């Protein structure tokens, strides 16, 4: 018998082809739609799956290059770089997107826009709002709101009169119907239902949401400290004994490479952070806190009270990263 012409193992080849086809089907049609935690577990299946989860992370499915402004529950708000710099709402998981009409107000080159989207199990089409404060010709700020239900912009009658206050871009957070921004005077809020604006005194930075409550974080003595807004009416009771902010959670010891203190001076006269290269940036994602210090990124698990360095990635000193968890919501 000629051993050089051994008959092929048809059964084994067929099984291998089925495996390869199934792996490709799962990779292309299932991985992009998994929640972040499940996707992380699947990354260990094989080397080829580690790069999947956010299809086209550069967002080339949009009609022009964009800057990501904000995100909320699986949706991104991006802004184009040409013409009047239109806003785009998109879902990177299914590559659906929508260009919004031109707003009536001048939002400026670096808008403090906030995306508001609360997914519902009974509604598979996104119902969202986009909120943006912009300078009023009378001084202070006006608030313009886009509603996907109406398909148009509307300027609220509320005006925040304070010529010495500046709302800081990329600091906005939506919490149960209220949008909060860091400002040069503290924390400014805008209620989407009553359309009333309020100011809360605070020297904290890095706003976020935990369990449906507004939180702020800072670093003291190499430990992460998280505060919660517990007295929403403090703006009308400035001399009240009730504290506006209450510390929550035990202090979490951080990686030794992180700074001992975080700055409490949020911005300079131009509205940018005092020292973009040294400013500590914190993002809340559920029970996880993400930190950026210079070009290094850290992850803190508040339940396990543990922190670790994720590595380095070079971006512009004044840029801030945006938290994102994929979802299956349809835009149309």
Steps between C-alpha positions, in 0.01 A plus 500: 500500500621846416487689829573823313148501356305452823126543459368825649300494821171626359323484836767704672512759221123537502497547875776759472310693232185500713701632796657775289163602356336506843785704647466756222122520541531560874777755450311704242143467626516445876811660651414859397171476693626358829510716814845616600547245782397204283719622218799519733450134598478395134830672422678201653350250255754569229744769394285608204208596723694751710462776241121468473217660693483855366469460124683778321623695807608787273132549404574505127137409431415865570503735198795708626775499765354584840587583859320298769330742738302280738338159542206345679386138530646375172453815291767750402461868420763608249567830327623542146801709405368662183236759406303601812633191685173303527420264784466126431334248729625149429509145632842349419371147566258500205650798311172690498528879508295816461605854419322760712368827357702815556436650846370856533761608754876531458641209699860604438804292397500284814136455607407374848240273344346207693316202350199373697374150419320256729443163327171322559410133462174604335656733245756370251544837328712762672319796657773744597574865568806715447555791739745781438556825693620794293582866576202735502512841338371634834784338692510164672376181333197377311416132453407341168345153491461265204228236531499192275124480557443846349798485265591863571685736734332722757656773715384504861377824651733447797815714505786450742611858579860502620764672289776354719394139452617270221364151443772252418476286185514120529402502868123461459316211670134400477338367818126419515372788290758759607818597317801616703817681387815604678542876489734766629251559785431138599245263346220635279184299431215520249175312568354365175146495639474832683772662283644667809871566546677472835849543642652270763811608686787257458876494464490140373565381148421201276123450514335163448201286596479209744167327573302786350672768711737778400852434626834677488844353554841622600830358626635576847809339655526240224137393554189534283220683683146508359232750609126491430262794463265442794337840538365611160324798663823645641492776239203652687643435847858614482529533876321177581670246723435220249805427290471523123748217440549187708791262473399149396688171477822427689813670374673291234878476501638572154791379294823657624561659158191719533528851647465566872248778439267606219453865416191689615548789258282397206588750231667822398343807341466333160298212641770242448647311791780677683763243414368267235807281519475448875123512550360173629200385300251259658211319329234296681387176328271313739708369790821573313689829496738578215785743560730678260819663620716643223513214248436219747163337565384325815200290597356498852247238609302663781354167616832320518679820610783427261677703232732413215668675208355427156795642309581816309339674205606842372229758430488879510543632858167685493296212357280289728391141446133400483350193666313268265311170541353351184127438453251376239272805485381606154497862391227447238 
